[in-house]
Amino acid sequence: MTTKSHQEIEQTVRLVLRDVLSIDAARADAFTDSTELFGALPELDSMAVAGLLTELEDRLDIVIDDDDVDGDLLATFGSLTDYAVHKVAG
């Protein structure tokens, strides 16, 4: 099994956001660590959160614990990516 780099995981998170939220590539590519997500992206409503988390689990082969899902996790692109990196690392 090959370990994914931070950059690969970040790219996967970016692609999941694009796919689940149906946003264009240029918009997703412009996301930085400080880009606000939940509450700032109209596409990321409570219904989209479930799809987003499920896709991240599938594409990164991780399990996202219900207890981990809160406002901090989805606050920014950086917080979501950092969480994914942590989960992939085990």
C-alpha positions as CSV (number, residue, x, y, z in Angstrom):
1,M,0.0,0.0,0.0
2,T,1.3,3.4,-1.0
3,T,1.0,6.2,1.5
4,K,-0.5,9.4,0.0
5,S,1.4,12.7,0.3
6,H,-0.2,15.8,1.8
7,Q,-0.4,17.2,-1.7
8,E,-2.2,14.1,-3.0
9,I,-4.7,14.2,-0.1
10,E,-5.3,17.9,-0.6
11,Q,-6.0,17.3,-4.3
12,T,-8.4,14.6,-3.4
13,V,-10.3,16.9,-1.0
14,R,-10.4,19.5,-3.7
15,L,-11.8,17.0,-6.3
16,V,-14.4,15.8,-3.8
17,L,-15.6,19.3,-3.1
18,R,-15.8,19.9,-6.9
19,D,-17.7,16.7,-7.5
20,V,-20.1,16.8,-4.6
21,L,-20.8,20.5,-4.7
22,S,-20.8,20.8,-8.5
23,I,-18.4,23.7,-8.5
24,D,-16.0,24.5,-11.3
25,A,-12.4,23.5,-11.3
26,A,-11.1,27.1,-11.3
27,R,-13.1,27.9,-8.2
28,A,-12.0,24.8,-6.3
29,D,-8.4,25.3,-7.4
30,A,-8.4,28.8,-5.9
31,F,-9.2,27.3,-2.4
32,T,-6.5,28.0,0.1
33,D,-6.1,26.7,3.7
34,S,-8.0,29.7,5.0
35,T,-10.9,29.4,2.5
36,E,-14.1,29.2,4.5
37,L,-16.4,26.3,3.7
38,F,-19.5,25.5,5.8
39,G,-21.5,28.7,6.1
40,A,-19.6,30.4,3.4
41,L,-20.2,28.2,0.4
42,P,-23.9,28.1,-0.4
43,E,-23.5,24.7,-2.1
44,L,-22.2,23.2,1.2
45,D,-25.5,22.8,3.1
46,S,-26.3,20.2,5.6
47,M,-27.5,17.8,2.9
48,A,-24.2,18.1,1.0
49,V,-22.1,17.5,4.1
50,A,-23.2,13.8,4.2
51,G,-22.3,13.3,0.6
52,L,-19.0,15.1,1.1
53,L,-18.0,13.0,4.0
54,T,-19.0,9.7,2.3
55,E,-17.0,10.6,-0.8
56,L,-13.9,11.4,1.3
57,E,-14.3,8.1,3.1
58,D,-14.5,6.2,-0.2
59,R,-11.7,8.0,-2.1
60,L,-9.3,8.1,0.8
61,D,-10.2,4.8,2.4
62,I,-10.8,6.3,5.8
63,V,-13.6,6.2,8.4
64,I,-14.9,9.6,9.6
65,D,-16.1,9.2,13.1
66,D,-19.5,10.9,13.9
67,D,-17.9,12.6,16.9
68,D,-15.3,14.3,14.6
69,V,-18.0,16.0,12.5
70,D,-18.4,19.5,13.8
71,G,-18.1,23.1,12.7
72,D,-14.3,23.1,13.2
73,L,-13.9,20.2,10.8
74,L,-15.7,22.0,8.0
75,A,-14.7,25.5,8.9
76,T,-12.0,25.9,6.2
77,F,-10.4,24.0,3.4
78,G,-7.3,23.7,5.5
79,S,-9.1,22.2,8.5
80,L,-10.8,19.6,6.3
81,T,-7.6,18.8,4.5
82,D,-5.6,18.5,7.8
83,Y,-8.3,16.2,9.2
84,A,-8.1,14.0,6.0
85,V,-4.3,13.9,6.2
86,H,-4.5,12.9,9.9
87,K,-7.0,10.1,9.2
88,V,-5.0,8.7,6.2
89,A,-1.9,8.6,8.4
90,G,-3.8,6.6,10.9
